Structures are given as C-alpha cells and as structure tokens.
Amino acid sequence: MGDDRAYWVAWTQISGVGAILLRRLHIHFGSLAAAWSANPEELQMIEGVGWQTAESIAAVRSSLDPESLLRQHEQENPRFWTPADPDYPQLLLETPDPPPVLYYWGRVEPLENQGQTPCIAIVGTRNPSDYGRRWTRRIATALCEAGYTVVSGLADGIDTIAHHACLNAEGRTIAVLGTGVDVVYPWRNKELARQVRQHGLLLSEYPAGTQPDRVHFPRRNRIIAGLSRVTLVLEAPQKSGALITARLANEYGRDVYVLPNSLDNPNARGCLDLLNQGAALILGEAELLDSLASLPLLQFLSTNSQSASNSATHPTAQLSLLSGESSGEKDGAPIALQKNVPASRKRTNLDRTKKNSDQSAAKNANASPTKKTKENPSQESDELVQGLPDELRQVFDAVALEPVLLDQIVQDSGLTPGKVLSALTQLELMGLVVLSAGTRYSRV
C-alpha cells in the first residue's frame, strides 16, 4: 500500500499525465508501480499515449525516485490522500477523474469519507441578490441542523454565505479550494478559512503554496460535485462556474436542485435554464429535506484500489448511486444500495426532463416548420470562432464534435497542459465547448 502511495505521487510529477491517463495506466498494468517500469513501447499501448508522450514520460521518470519523492512530499504536505489510501473519499473515487492526490487540512470525519454522512453542495454567483443571500443562509442552516455536511468553494458570494451559515449553526462544512490548502483566496476570507479548518475541512488537489490561477477554479468544481450526493444551485447567471458544477453533478449521476428566482434578475438566468432542463425545484427548507430523505443509503463493497479500477473500466458505474437497481449485481460494481428507490429516480432529474424537452422541441419543429427565430445561434457561434485569439483558436481546432480526451487535445494543439486548460475554460464560458465526464471536451 505504501508503494502504491509513492507511485500515485510520483506520476503526478510528470507533465501531461492527468487523472484519466493515470486510471488507464493503473488498469492496464495492474498497478502504478508496474506502469512506472514499463518501457515506451508498452506505454504506447495505452489510449492517449503517443510516441512523443511515451518518450517524455520515460525521460522524466529516469530522474525521479518515487520513495524519496514521497518522503519529501510528506514533509512539505503532511496531510494528503491518494486512491491507495483507505481514507480517500469514496464518492469522489467513484467519479471518472478523481484527483490522484487530495490535500486536506482540518477535521476528518471517517463516516463522511465513507459516504455514510451525506454531503450536499451549495454553489452560486459571487454577486447574489438579497433574496439569494437570505435563502442561502436558510437552506445551509437547515441542512446543517438536519445533519448534512455542506460543501462549497470558499468563493465570494453564495459560497461564503453558505460556509458562514454552517458555522453559525455549529454544523459541518467543507471548502474545496483552487489553491493550496495553506493559501486563501480571496484574501478577505482568511478568517473564514481558519474557522472552516477548525470545525470542518479544507480540500484541494493542489500542493501547499499553490497560488490562485483561473484554470484551477473550474477544475475544482468537479471535486465539489464528486463529493456530494446532491448539488444545489441557489443563484447563478448563464455564464457561471456553478452551472459547470451542476452539469458535472448530473453526469456523475447526482441530482441537481435549483432555487427559483425572478426573470428580472440576470444573476438567476442560469438557474431558470437548469429548471427548464429538469432540475428539481427548491420550494422551501422542509420540502427540500423531505426530498433528500429519500436518498438511498450506500454500502461500498470494494477496496479503494478495486474501486479505482472499476471506475476506469466502467466510467458510468457511479450512476448506480441514484438507481433502484444496484449495479452491484454486475461484475466489479463498487456500490450496493440498501433501500429501494422509485423507478423515476433511475436517471438524474436533468436527464429525464431533457429527454422530454427534446421530444417536445421536435414536435414543435414539425408543427411549425417555417417559424423563424430572432437569432441564428450557429451564425453567432461562427462569429465567435472567427474572432478567437490565435491560442484559443489553436485549442478549439483540436476539439471535435465528439468528446475528445484532454490528453489528446494537449497532444494535437502542441501547447502545454496549463495553457490548454486555461483556453478550454475560456471556450467553455463562451459556450463554444462543453466538458463531459472523464475530462473529455466536445464542440457545442
């Protein structure tokens, strides 16, 4: 187990090797230790590893000693988990791309990590209305008083209000950061971070000392979604990181709830869009708690290393979290449900209504074939693409209509992983590309 831990850390030191590729290496070779000694020809047998990547891995590998690196890393970062560790959060491990190294600071709750104490994500705009502020406080307080753990991102606005409400209610909250756990951003939340650390937990996939970077914050949204049984979007505009979290939660098989708001509030248009796609409506604290009470209890059947393997082989296995028919009856499935769930919950709420919406749209299109729209979305998209700066256009050209792995985009664009991630984040917020589960991107 110790050796496995050392190799999880060592592989993260190699540029261009992300969570998905690490999972594939683990599956193909049986362990990351075995993958470490593989020659370039063997590495090229892995999807996403070409000749150039294999040679680069071999070159960097020769200068690293995993055991020495682990000892040094433990001195600089005394608190972290890898998928080889039994305390690694199980729900996060069920996602297609869990962080290879997850740093923490604060109070660890074993039942929380095992998925037995449900975590609920609260996300939203950095500029909430008085209505958004009031309801964030009410909902976060109600969740804490009911025994749930609230997960958010320590950002300005909804995140900050949710964390404060939990602390005031003497409840538990987790803040997922886009920096190292020892770096606070925004700086004005320094005291809040200290209180969260004292009564809850700070989490990050970035090592100590990592400073804020705009690429980090959209990436941390997958951790917020992955840790949580349900994601609540309380107020969000159409171009918002909270919508990325909601979409990822849906792809992970977790339900999304939305606080209704006014058409006159531009910071709520993203919420209205989610409701139109089928997100569940929050009608009050009591109604929300009644809905959450129907979540099935979970029993994880596998060890962490087995679960990591299963998620790589069956990237949609986590959908069984909200299914009445446990995939635990199938070979290698990591989760079994302890209570029956209504058949209507076999898909997430967004999936079910999206299908109905698509059918309705097709019906309306057939009924009114000559109806004109005010704008041509395709034309708008073409104009955006034509005006892209060179670096953004270079990354956009590497993205296809079908989902493409991040590793492949890096390879095809010829840019560094950091530049590609930054460009993809901007393209996603512009509505030109969409992120799917497993760190795959496709054109909209």
N, C-alpha and C positions, 0 to 999 in steps of 0.2 A: 504493500500500500504506500509506504514511504517513497519507493522508487517511482511509482505512478505519479505521485505528487510532484516529484522533482521534474519529471518529463512534461507534465502539464505546464509547469512554469517555464521550462526551457524552450518549448515550442513557441510560446508567446513572444520570445525574443527575436523571432525570425520574421522579418517584414514580409507582408503579403500572405501570411498564413493566418486565416481567420477561424472563427468558431466552426463554421460549416466544414471547412477543409480538415480541421483537427478531428472532427467527428468521423469523417470518412477515413482518415488515417487510422484512427482507433479501431474502426470496424474491419478494415482490410487486413491490418497487420495483427490484430488481436490485442495490442497494447501500444501505447505511445513509446514505450521503451524499445519495442521491436521496430517500430517505424523509424526511430532515431538511427538505427544501424542499417537501414535499407539503403541500397545504392541508387543512383539517379535513374537507372533503367527500371527498377522496381517502383520507384516513386511515380514515374510517368504512367503507371497503370491506374493511378487514381484520377478520377474525373476532376478537371480543373487544374491539373498539374502538367504543364508542358515541359519541353526540354529546358527552356531558359529558367523556369521556376525551379525545376529539379536541381539544376546545376547551382543556382543561387542558394537553395536550401543546404546542399552538400557543403558549399564553401563556408557558409556561416556556422554550420553545425560543427565543423572541424575546430573552430576556435572556442567552443563552449563546453564546459564540463557540467552536466546537469546537477550533480550532487553539490558541487561547490557553489553553483549559481543559486540553488535552493537555500543553502546556509546563508549566503549573502542577502538573498531576498527576504528571508525571515528576520534578519537583523534590521533591514530597512523598513519592512512591512510586517510587523509581528502578528497581525490579525488578518488572515485570509483563508478562503476555502477554494478547493479545486473540485471537479467532479469525482475525484478519487476519495474525497473526504466524506464521512458519514453525515456530517452536519450541513452539507451543501443543501440549500433549499430544494425540496423535492419537486414542487410545482414548477419552479424555474428550470429544473433539469428536464422536465417533460416538453419544453419548447424546442424547436429545431436548432436554435443557435444560442444556447446559454453561454455566459461568459466563461472562458477557460479558467480565469482567476477572478474571484469575487472578494473584494476587500470589505471589511466591516469594522465598526467602532461603536461600542455601546453595549447594551444588554441583549444577550442572545436568549431567545425562548425556543427550546427544543420542539415543543408542540407546533409552534409556528412554522419552523423549518420542515417539519414532517407533514405539513398541510392540514393538521388537525384543528388548529385555530385559524379560521378563515381570514384572509387579508382582502380588503376592499380598497381599490384605487379611487382616489378623487383627483381629477385633473380639470384644467380650465385656463381661461385667459389671465394674462398678467394685469389686465385693466378691468376688473369686474365692476359692475354696477352695484348700487346699494342693495338691490334685490339679490344679486349673485352672492354678495358678501353675507347677507343675512341668512340665506338658505344654506350656504356652505357651512356656516357655524352651526346651524340647527342640525343638519344631516350628519356632520362629523361628530357632534356631541352625542347624537342618538346612537350612532354606530358604536362609539366607544362604550357608552353605557350598556349596550347590548352584548359587549364582549368581543367585538370585532377589532382587528388591527387595521388602521388606516394607512395606506401607502400613498405617498405623493413625492414631488420632486424638489422641494425647498425653493422653488422659484417665487418671484413676486406674485402677488395677486391670490388666486384661488388656492395655490399650493400653501402659501404662507398662512392664510386664514385657516385652512384645514388643520395644519400642524398645531397652530396655536389653540384651536378649539379642542383638539385631543388632549393637549397638555393641561388646559384649564379643567377638563372633565376628568383628569387623572387617569386617562386612558393611554393606550399604546399606539405609537405611530412610527413609521419607517420612512426615512427620507433617502431617495435614490439620487445620487449626485452625478453631475457631469464633470466633476473634478476629482482629485484625490480626496479621501475621507478627512484629511487634515487641512483641506483648503475650502473656504466658504465662499460661495458666490450665489447671490450678491452679498457683498461685504456687510451690508446692514443686517443681514440675517445671522451674524456671528453668534449673538446671544441665543437666538432660536436654535441654531445648530448645537450649541452646548447643551441646551435643555433636552433636545431630542436624543442626543448622545447619552445623557444621564438617565432618561426614562424610557427610551426606545432604542432605535438603531439607525446608524448611518451606513449606507451601502454604496459601493462604486466598483466598476470594472477597471478603474484606472489607479495606478500605484500612488503612493504617498508623494506629495509635491506636485502632482499634475495640475496645471493651471487651466482656467476656463478656455474652451475652444468651441466655436459654434457647431462644429461637427459632432462633438460629444453629446450635446443635449438631445437631439433626435434619437441618437443611438441608445441613450439610457431609457428612452420611452419603452423599448421592448422589455426591459427588466421590470419596469413598473407593471406593465401588462402581464408579464410572465409570472410574477409573484402573486398575482391577485386572482381570486375566483371571479370577481365582477369588477368592471370599470364604470365609474360614474363620471359623466361629463356634465359639469354644472353651469358653465357658461363659456362659449368658445366661438370665435369668428370663423369664417370659411377657410382662411389660411392660418391654421393653428396646429401647433405640435400636439395638442390634446386630441385632435382628430386622428393623428398618426397612432397615438396610443390606443384609441378606440378601434381603429381598423386592425391593428395587431392583436388586440384582445379577441376580436371576432375570429381572426384567422387561427388563434390558439384554441378556439372552441369555448371561449368565455363570454358570458352575456354582457351587454352594454346597456346602461340605463342613462337617461338624459333628463335634466330639469327643464321643463317647458319655459318659454320666455316670450317676449314681445317681438313682433315683426319690425317694430320701430327701433329695436336695439341691434346695431350692426355686430356687436360682440356676441350675439346669440344666434346668428345665422347658421353657424356650423352645427349648433345643437338642433336647430329646426331641420337641417339637412339629414342629420342622423335619425331623427324621429321619422322623417319621410322614408328612410331606408329600413325602418322597422325596429329601431332601438326601443327598449321598454321605457314607459313614461314614469317619472317620479311624481306621485300625487300627494306626497307627504311622508313624514317620518314613519308613521305606523304602517302605512301601506308598503313602503319600501322594506321595512323589517319583516313584514309578513311574506313578501316575495323572497327575500334572502333566506328565510327559514326553510324554504323548500329545496335549497341546495343539497345535493347528496353528500353524505359523509364519504370520505375516501380512505382506502387502505392500500398502501403501496406494497406491492408484492416482491419487488426486486431490489437488489443492492444498487448502489449508485453506478457502479461500472456497468452492470447489466442494463440499467435504465438508460444510460448514455448510449449504449449500443442499440437498444430498441428504438430510441428516438431517431437515431440516424437511419436505421433500416426502414422504419415506419414513421415518416415525419408528421403524419396526421394522427398518430396514436393518441395525442393529448385531447382529441375531440371526445374521447370517452368520458371526460370529466363531467360533461353535461348530458350524457346519454343514458337512457334507461337500460340499454343492452350493453353490459360491460364488455369491452374488448379484451378483458382479462381471460375470456374463454378461448381467445386465439393464441397462437404460439408467440411467446415472448412479450405479451402485453403487460405493461407495468402497473396498471391500475385496476382495482376492482371496486365497484360501487356497493355500499352497504344498505342502500334503500332504493326502491323503485322510483323512477322519475316518470312523469307523464310523457306520453309519446310525442306531444307537441314540443318537448324540450330536447329532442334528439338532434336538432340543429340549433345554432345560436339564433337569437331573435333577429339579428340583422340579416342572416342568411334566408330565413323563412320569408320575411317581408320583401326582400329584394327580388325573390323569385316571383312573388305575386305582383310586384311593381313592374317587373319586366313583361309579365304576361299582359298586364293592363295596358302598358305602353304599346305593345304590339297590336293589341286590339284597337286602341285609339288610332294608331297609324293606319290600320286597314280601313277604319271607318271614315277617316278624313285624309285621304292621300294627297290632297292639294293644299292642305293647310301650311302656311308659311310661318316660320319663326322670325323673331326680330333680329336675331343674330345667327351667324354661322359659326359654331364652335370650332369646326375644322379649320376655317379660314383664320380665326383668331389664333389657334394653335400654330398654324403655319407661319403667321407673322411673328409670333414669339420666337419660334425656332430660328427664323431668318435673322433676328436681332440679337441672338446669343453671342456673348464674347467667345473668342476662339477656344478657351479651355473648356467652357461649358458645352460648346458645340462638339468638341472632341469627345467628351464623355457621352453626350446624347447620341452621337453616331454609333457608339459602342453598345447601346441599348436597343434591343429588338422588340417586336410586338409580343413575342412570347417571353416569359420570365427568364432572365439571364442571371447567373451567379455573380456575386460581387467580384470574386477572384477572376472570372473570365473578363469582366469589364475592365478591371485593372490591367490585365494582360493585353487586351485589344486596344485600349486607349494609349498605352505606353506611359501613363502618368503614375505617380506614387500613390499608394493606397490612401494616404491622407488627403491628397488633392482630389482624388476620385470621390471619396466620401463627402467632402465639402461640396463638390459640384453636384452630386446626386441629391444632397439635402436641398440645395437651391432649386434644382429642377423639380423636386417633389413639391416644394412650396409654390412653385409656379404652375403646378398642375400638369406638367409635361411627362413625368414618370410616376410610377407607383411602386411602393415597396411591398413585397409579398413575404409570407413566412419562409424562413430559410435563407434570409438575406438575398433574395432574388428581386431584380428590378425589371420592369417592362414599361413600354411606352403606353400612354393613356390613349 
